[in-house]
Amino acid sequence: MINRWLFTHIDNSSLIIFRVFFGFLIAAEAIGAIFTGWVTRTLVEPNFTFNFIGLDFLQPLPGNGMYFYFAVMGIFGLLVMVGFRYRMSMIAYTVMWAGVYFMQKASYNNHYYLLLLLCIIMSVLPAGNYFSVDVKLKPHIKKISMPRWVVLFIIAQLWIVYTYASVAKFYPDWLDFTVAKNLMAARANYPIVGGLLQGHWAHVSVAYFGILFDLLIVPLLLWKRTRLTAFFISIFFHLFNSIVFQIGIFPYMSLAFTVFFFSKETIHRIFMKKKEFYSDGEVIVPNYKKVLIPITIVWFVLQISLPLRHWFIPGDVLWTEEGHRLSWRMMLRGRSGITNFYIVDKNDTKANRTYIDKREYLSKKQLRLVSSKPDAMWQFAQHLKKDFASKGKDISVYVKSDMSINGKKRKSFIDPEVDLASVPWNYFTTNPWIIKYNTERNLE
């Protein structure tokens, strides 16, 4: 039964055309990051980056190195698109993108995490076996079919992402339109649509359409009777996100995924008429079956477990941020904080706390990060300790931070009596110096 379900061969037109779309989009992501100034603001101008904790060795290349880095990534993306040395090009892009992703958090985005997962997945899929330079050079690798597990794997991954994105929205500030109102208010100056987005009807639509779309879009695309309608709804939803929220390639990536939901005959007819259509339905059990099944189980256990981990960490994740990343908690809240850092010279028993001007150390994007995210506060405290140690001083670092969630009243966020430079960062449990509140209601 498992063999028939996973290893029945089907036409591979959907995977091949997706590879073309995917390669173009990841190339655009890399090259666009240079020309939009993203690389400059995020990786060149700052004196240091806020990498994922524990990965301090990941730092930007000096000088103009990161421009060349992203240019090379763009080339690998184009090679993926045309299918030249597909596997090598896809793995190279994946490794380089992982470096960028783990190197900095000032521009953290759940979509960047999704792109990393997709790159890993595409690195192992047989997407270069047709309509590629590789096939031109090595005709013997040409294939017109693929095992069914390829499509099932991709759909399962998407379903997890969309479902968690929907479930995370079931909390008071989203359901009473507070979040939607704040999101739209930040876009009031947009030409043409800015004014329209300020109406109550727009806030209601954004809030509830967001929940329903994320929750239902995968099953609606899977069901033949609703597939076409769901596809046109997807076009509207993702173009709206592209225009209003300006989130780069990801709305278009999401639209590209729809090729896996339509029938194989439809995709073949629209995109690859000249290709021979595969319809034999052979069951071919591969040699890698013994590896594929356990790896797939581990992969999806992780994908299902990571977004749940915040339930096992004390405190409300909306407030503490512990368990927020890698959890598909997308555009759920607005955070704003007033955060100040003070140092004390440990060798001077009479020393008072001295205010640190963060602007001397941080870029504008990093200032916003340090003002609201506890892990960045901890990392900045470590950076200050190292900086003063290089000058021969041993210091303590204290933080006074008042935080607001979704525009509500500010409350104390960090214990001001804890020396953040001397405490460890707890990855898998809570950090006790983050002040907790009993329920979400206490954040009002």
C-alpha positions as CSV (number, residue, x, y, z in Angstrom):
1,M,0.0,0.0,0.0
2,I,2.8,2.4,1.0
3,N,4.7,1.5,-2.2
4,R,1.7,2.2,-4.4
5,W,0.9,5.5,-2.6
6,L,4.5,6.9,-2.6
7,F,6.2,5.3,-5.6
8,T,3.6,5.2,-8.3
9,H,5.1,7.3,-11.1
10,I,3.2,10.3,-12.5
11,D,4.0,12.9,-15.2
12,N,6.7,15.3,-14.0
13,S,5.6,18.4,-15.9
14,S,4.5,20.2,-12.7
15,L,7.9,19.7,-11.0
16,I,9.8,20.8,-14.1
17,I,7.9,24.0,-14.7
18,F,8.1,24.7,-10.9
19,R,11.8,24.4,-11.1
20,V,11.9,27.1,-13.8
21,F,9.7,29.4,-11.8
22,F,11.6,28.7,-8.6
23,G,15.0,29.3,-10.2
24,F,13.9,32.6,-11.6
25,L,12.4,33.7,-8.3
26,I,15.4,32.8,-6.1
27,A,17.6,34.6,-8.7
28,A,15.4,37.6,-8.4
29,E,15.5,37.4,-4.6
30,A,19.3,37.5,-4.6
31,I,19.9,40.1,-7.3
32,G,17.0,42.2,-6.1
33,A,18.5,42.3,-2.6
34,I,21.5,44.2,-4.1
35,F,19.6,46.7,-6.1
36,T,17.0,47.5,-3.5
37,G,19.7,48.3,-1.0
38,W,18.7,45.3,1.3
39,V,22.3,44.0,1.3
40,T,23.7,47.5,2.0
41,R,21.3,48.2,4.9
42,T,21.4,44.7,6.4
43,L,24.9,43.4,5.9
44,V,27.3,46.1,4.7
45,E,26.5,49.2,6.8
46,P,26.2,47.6,10.3
47,N,29.4,47.1,12.3
48,F,28.3,43.6,13.2
49,T,25.2,41.5,12.8
50,F,22.8,39.8,15.1
51,N,23.3,36.2,14.0
52,F,21.3,33.3,15.4
53,I,22.7,32.7,18.9
54,G,25.5,30.2,18.8
55,L,26.5,31.0,15.2
56,D,28.8,33.9,15.9
57,F,31.2,32.7,13.3
58,L,28.7,33.8,10.6
59,Q,29.5,37.4,9.9
60,P,29.3,39.3,6.6
61,L,32.3,39.4,4.3
62,P,34.3,42.6,4.5
63,G,34.2,45.5,2.1
64,N,32.1,44.7,-1.0
65,G,32.2,41.0,-0.3
66,M,28.5,40.6,0.3
67,Y,27.6,42.2,-3.0
68,F,29.6,39.5,-4.8
69,Y,28.1,36.9,-2.5
70,F,24.6,37.8,-3.5
71,A,25.6,38.1,-7.2
72,V,26.9,34.6,-7.1
73,M,23.7,33.4,-5.4
74,G,21.8,35.1,-8.3
75,I,23.9,33.2,-10.8
76,F,23.2,29.9,-9.0
77,G,19.5,30.7,-9.1
78,L,19.6,31.2,-12.9
79,L,21.5,27.9,-13.3
80,V,18.7,26.2,-11.3
81,M,16.2,27.8,-13.7
82,V,17.9,26.5,-16.8
83,G,18.9,23.3,-15.2
84,F,22.6,23.5,-15.6
85,R,24.4,21.3,-13.0
86,Y,21.1,21.5,-11.3
87,R,21.9,19.5,-8.1
88,M,25.1,21.3,-7.5
89,S,23.6,24.8,-8.2
90,M,20.6,24.1,-6.0
91,I,22.8,22.9,-3.1
92,A,25.1,25.8,-3.5
93,Y,22.3,28.3,-3.4
94,T,20.8,26.5,-0.3
95,V,24.1,26.7,1.6
96,M,24.6,30.4,0.7
97,W,21.0,31.3,1.6
98,A,21.3,29.4,4.9
99,G,24.4,31.5,5.6
100,V,22.5,34.7,5.1
101,Y,19.5,33.5,7.0
102,F,21.4,32.5,10.1
103,M,23.8,35.4,9.8
104,Q,21.3,38.2,10.7
105,K,18.0,38.8,12.4
106,A,17.5,42.5,11.8
107,S,15.5,41.6,8.7
108,Y,14.0,38.4,10.0
109,N,11.0,37.1,8.1
110,N,9.1,33.9,8.3
111,H,9.2,33.8,4.5
112,Y,13.0,33.6,4.6
113,Y,12.7,30.5,6.7
114,L,10.2,29.0,4.2
115,L,12.6,29.7,1.4
116,L,15.4,27.9,3.3
117,L,13.1,24.8,3.7
118,L,12.1,25.0,0.0
119,C,15.7,25.2,-1.1
120,I,16.5,22.1,1.0
121,I,13.6,20.2,-0.5
122,M,14.4,21.2,-4.1
123,S,18.0,20.1,-3.6
124,V,16.8,16.5,-3.4
125,L,14.0,16.5,-5.9
126,P,14.6,15.2,-9.4
127,A,13.8,18.6,-11.0
128,G,16.6,18.7,-13.6
129,N,15.6,15.6,-15.5
130,Y,13.7,17.4,-18.3
131,F,13.8,20.7,-20.1
132,S,17.3,21.4,-18.8
133,V,20.8,22.0,-20.0
134,D,21.8,18.9,-18.1
135,V,19.5,16.8,-20.3
136,K,21.0,18.4,-23.4
137,L,24.5,17.5,-22.2
138,K,23.5,14.1,-20.9
139,P,20.4,12.7,-22.7
140,H,20.5,9.5,-20.7
141,I,19.2,11.3,-17.6
142,K,16.0,12.5,-19.3
143,K,12.9,11.4,-17.5
144,I,9.2,12.3,-18.1
145,S,7.9,10.9,-14.8
146,M,8.5,11.2,-11.1
147,P,7.4,9.3,-8.0
148,R,4.2,10.5,-6.4
149,W,5.9,11.2,-3.1
150,V,7.4,14.4,-4.6
151,V,4.0,16.1,-4.9
152,L,2.8,14.7,-1.6
153,F,5.8,16.0,0.2
154,I,5.5,19.5,-1.2
155,I,1.7,19.7,-0.5
156,A,2.2,18.4,3.1
157,Q,4.8,21.1,3.7
158,L,2.6,23.8,2.4
159,W,-0.4,22.5,4.4
160,I,1.6,22.7,7.6
161,V,2.7,26.3,6.9
162,Y,-0.8,27.6,6.0
163,T,-2.5,25.8,8.9
164,Y,-0.2,27.1,11.6
165,A,-0.4,30.6,10.0
166,S,-4.2,30.4,10.4
167,V,-4.4,28.9,13.9
168,A,-1.9,31.5,15.2
169,K,-4.4,34.3,14.3
170,F,-7.1,33.0,16.7
171,Y,-6.4,35.4,19.5
172,P,-8.2,38.5,20.7
173,D,-6.2,41.3,19.1
174,W,-6.5,39.6,15.7
175,L,-10.2,38.7,16.0
176,D,-11.2,42.3,17.2
177,F,-9.3,43.8,14.2
178,T,-6.7,45.6,16.3
179,V,-3.8,44.1,14.3
180,A,-5.5,44.7,11.0
181,K,-6.2,48.3,11.9
182,N,-2.6,48.9,12.9
183,L,-1.3,47.2,9.8
184,M,-3.5,49.3,7.5
185,A,-2.7,52.5,9.4
186,A,1.0,52.0,8.6
187,R,0.0,52.0,4.9
188,A,-2.3,55.1,4.9
189,N,0.0,57.0,2.7
190,Y,-0.1,54.4,-0.1
191,P,-1.4,56.0,-3.4
192,I,-4.9,55.0,-4.4
193,V,-5.4,52.2,-2.0
194,G,-4.1,53.8,1.2
195,G,-7.3,55.6,2.0
196,L,-9.5,52.6,1.2
197,L,-7.5,50.5,3.6
198,Q,-8.5,52.7,6.6
199,G,-12.2,51.7,6.5
200,H,-13.6,49.3,9.1
201,W,-14.7,47.0,6.3
202,A,-11.1,46.7,5.2
203,H,-10.0,45.7,8.7
204,V,-12.7,43.1,9.0
205,S,-11.8,41.7,5.6
206,V,-8.1,41.5,6.2
207,A,-8.6,39.8,9.6
208,Y,-11.1,37.2,8.7
209,F,-10.1,36.6,5.1
210,G,-6.6,36.0,6.4
211,I,-7.8,33.3,8.8
212,L,-10.0,31.6,6.2
213,F,-7.6,31.7,3.4
214,D,-4.7,30.2,5.3
215,L,-7.0,27.5,6.8
216,L,-8.9,26.5,3.7
217,I,-6.7,27.2,0.6
218,V,-4.9,23.9,0.5
219,P,-8.0,21.7,0.8
220,L,-9.9,23.9,-1.6
221,L,-7.1,23.5,-4.2
222,L,-7.0,19.8,-3.6
223,W,-10.8,19.4,-4.3
224,K,-11.5,19.4,-8.0
225,R,-14.8,21.2,-7.7
226,T,-13.3,24.2,-5.9
227,R,-9.9,24.2,-7.4
228,L,-10.3,26.9,-10.1
229,T,-12.2,29.2,-7.7
230,A,-9.5,28.8,-5.1
231,F,-6.9,29.5,-7.7
232,F,-8.4,32.9,-8.6
233,I,-8.8,33.7,-4.9
234,S,-5.1,32.9,-4.5
235,I,-4.2,35.3,-7.3
236,F,-6.2,38.1,-5.5
237,F,-4.8,37.2,-2.1
238,H,-1.2,37.0,-3.1
239,L,-1.2,40.1,-5.3
240,F,-2.9,42.0,-2.5
241,N,-0.1,40.9,-0.2
242,S,2.6,41.8,-2.8
243,I,1.2,45.4,-3.3
244,V,0.2,46.2,0.3
245,F,2.8,44.4,2.3
246,Q,5.7,44.4,-0.2
247,I,7.1,41.0,0.8
248,G,9.3,40.3,-2.2
249,I,9.1,37.1,-4.2
250,F,6.9,35.1,-1.8
251,P,3.4,35.9,-3.1
252,Y,4.6,34.8,-6.6
253,M,6.3,31.7,-5.1
254,S,3.0,30.8,-3.5
255,L,1.2,31.1,-6.8
256,A,3.9,29.0,-8.5
257,F,3.0,26.2,-6.0
258,T,-0.4,25.8,-7.5
259,V,1.0,23.8,-10.4
260,F,1.1,20.8,-7.9
261,F,-2.6,21.0,-7.3
262,F,-3.9,21.0,-10.8
263,S,-4.2,17.7,-12.7
264,K,-1.1,16.5,-14.5
265,E,-2.9,16.6,-17.8
266,T,-3.8,20.3,-17.3
267,I,-0.2,21.3,-16.4
268,H,1.2,19.3,-19.3
269,R,-1.3,20.9,-21.7
270,I,-0.6,24.5,-20.6
271,F,3.1,24.4,-20.1
272,M,4.7,21.4,-21.9
273,K,2.6,20.4,-25.0
274,K,5.7,19.2,-26.8
275,K,6.7,16.9,-24.0
276,E,5.5,13.3,-24.1
277,F,2.9,12.8,-21.4
278,Y,3.5,10.0,-18.9
279,S,0.4,7.9,-18.0
280,D,1.7,4.4,-17.4
281,G,1.4,4.6,-13.6
282,E,4.3,2.2,-12.9
283,V,5.2,1.4,-9.3
284,I,9.0,1.7,-9.1
285,V,10.3,1.1,-5.6
286,P,13.7,3.0,-5.4
287,N,16.8,2.0,-3.6
288,Y,16.6,5.0,-1.4
289,K,13.2,3.9,0.1
290,K,14.9,2.8,3.4
291,V,16.4,6.3,3.8
292,L,13.5,8.3,2.4
293,I,10.8,7.1,4.9
294,P,12.7,7.8,8.2
295,I,14.0,11.1,6.9
296,T,10.5,12.1,5.9
297,I,9.1,11.2,9.3
298,V,11.8,13.1,11.1
299,W,11.3,16.1,8.8
300,F,7.5,16.4,9.4
301,V,7.8,15.7,13.1
302,L,10.1,18.7,13.3
303,Q,7.8,20.8,11.1
304,I,4.8,20.0,13.3
305,S,6.7,20.3,16.6
306,L,8.6,23.5,16.2
307,P,5.6,25.8,16.0
308,L,4.2,24.1,19.1
309,R,7.2,24.6,21.4
310,H,6.1,28.0,22.8
311,W,3.3,26.2,24.6
312,F,5.9,24.5,26.7
313,I,7.7,27.8,27.6
314,P,6.3,29.9,30.4
315,G,4.8,33.2,29.4
316,D,2.8,34.5,26.4
317,V,4.8,34.2,23.2
318,L,3.3,37.4,21.9
319,W,5.0,39.1,24.8
320,T,8.2,37.1,25.4
321,E,9.0,36.2,21.8
322,E,10.3,32.9,23.1
323,G,9.2,30.3,20.5
324,H,8.2,32.9,18.0
325,R,10.7,32.1,15.2
326,L,10.4,29.0,13.0
327,S,6.7,28.9,13.9
328,W,4.7,30.6,11.0
329,R,3.5,33.3,13.3
330,M,3.3,35.8,10.4
331,M,2.3,39.4,10.8
332,L,0.5,38.7,14.0
333,R,1.4,41.6,16.2
334,G,3.1,45.0,16.4
335,R,5.9,45.5,18.9
336,S,7.3,48.8,20.0
337,G,9.6,49.4,22.9
338,I,11.7,52.0,24.6
339,T,14.9,50.2,25.6
340,N,18.0,51.7,27.2
341,F,21.3,50.1,28.1
342,Y,23.4,51.0,31.1
343,I,26.9,49.8,32.1
344,V,28.7,49.6,35.4
345,D,32.5,49.2,35.8
346,K,32.9,46.2,38.0
347,N,36.3,47.4,39.2
348,D,35.0,50.7,40.4
349,T,32.9,50.2,43.6
350,K,31.6,53.7,43.5
351,A,30.6,53.7,39.8
352,N,27.1,54.7,38.8
353,R,25.2,53.3,35.8
354,T,26.3,54.9,32.6
355,Y,23.9,55.3,29.7
356,I,25.0,53.8,26.4
357,D,24.1,55.5,23.2
358,K,23.0,52.6,21.0
359,R,23.3,54.8,17.8
360,E,27.1,54.6,18.2
361,Y,26.9,50.8,17.7
362,L,23.8,50.0,15.7
363,S,22.1,50.8,12.3
364,K,18.5,52.0,12.1
365,K,17.2,48.5,11.5
366,Q,19.3,47.1,14.4
367,L,18.0,49.8,16.7
368,R,14.4,48.6,16.1
369,L,15.5,45.0,16.7
370,V,17.3,45.8,19.9
371,S,14.4,47.9,21.2
372,S,11.9,45.0,21.0
373,K,13.5,41.5,20.9
374,P,14.9,40.0,24.0
375,D,17.5,37.8,22.3
376,A,18.9,40.9,20.5
377,M,19.0,42.7,23.8
378,W,21.0,39.9,25.3
379,Q,23.3,39.7,22.3
380,F,23.9,43.5,22.4
381,A,24.8,43.2,26.1
382,Q,27.4,40.5,25.1
383,H,28.8,42.8,22.4
384,L,29.1,45.7,24.8
385,K,31.0,43.4,27.3
386,K,33.4,42.3,24.6
387,D,33.9,45.9,23.3
388,F,34.7,47.2,26.8
389,A,36.9,44.2,27.6
390,S,39.0,45.1,24.6
391,K,39.6,48.5,26.3
392,G,40.6,46.8,29.5
393,K,37.3,47.2,31.4
394,D,35.1,44.5,33.0
395,I,31.5,45.7,32.9
396,S,28.0,44.7,33.9
397,V,25.2,45.6,31.4
398,Y,21.7,46.5,32.6
399,V,18.6,47.1,30.5
400,K,15.5,49.2,31.2
401,S,12.9,48.3,28.7
402,D,9.2,49.1,28.4
403,M,7.2,47.3,25.8
404,S,3.9,47.7,24.0
405,I,2.1,45.0,22.0
406,N,-0.3,46.2,19.3
407,G,-0.4,49.7,20.5
408,K,-1.4,49.0,24.1
409,K,0.0,50.5,27.3
410,R,3.7,49.9,27.8
411,K,4.8,47.6,30.6
412,S,8.2,46.7,32.0
413,F,9.8,44.0,29.8
414,I,13.2,43.3,31.3
415,D,14.3,42.9,34.9
416,P,16.5,46.0,35.3
417,E,18.5,44.5,38.1
418,V,19.9,41.6,36.0
419,D,23.3,41.9,34.4
420,L,22.6,40.6,30.9
421,A,26.3,40.4,30.1
422,S,26.7,37.7,32.8
423,V,23.7,35.4,32.2
424,P,23.4,32.6,29.6
425,W,20.8,32.5,26.9
426,N,18.4,29.6,27.4
427,Y,17.5,28.1,24.0
428,F,14.9,25.5,25.1
429,T,13.3,27.1,28.1
430,T,12.4,30.6,29.4
431,N,14.9,33.3,30.2
432,P,13.9,34.4,33.8
433,W,15.0,38.0,33.3
434,I,12.1,38.6,30.8
435,I,9.3,39.8,33.0
436,K,6.2,37.5,32.6
437,Y,2.5,38.4,33.0
438,N,-0.1,35.9,33.9
439,T,-2.4,36.1,30.9
440,E,-2.7,38.0,27.6
441,R,-5.3,40.3,29.3
442,N,-2.4,41.7,31.5
443,L,-0.7,43.0,28.4
444,E,-3.5,45.5,27.8
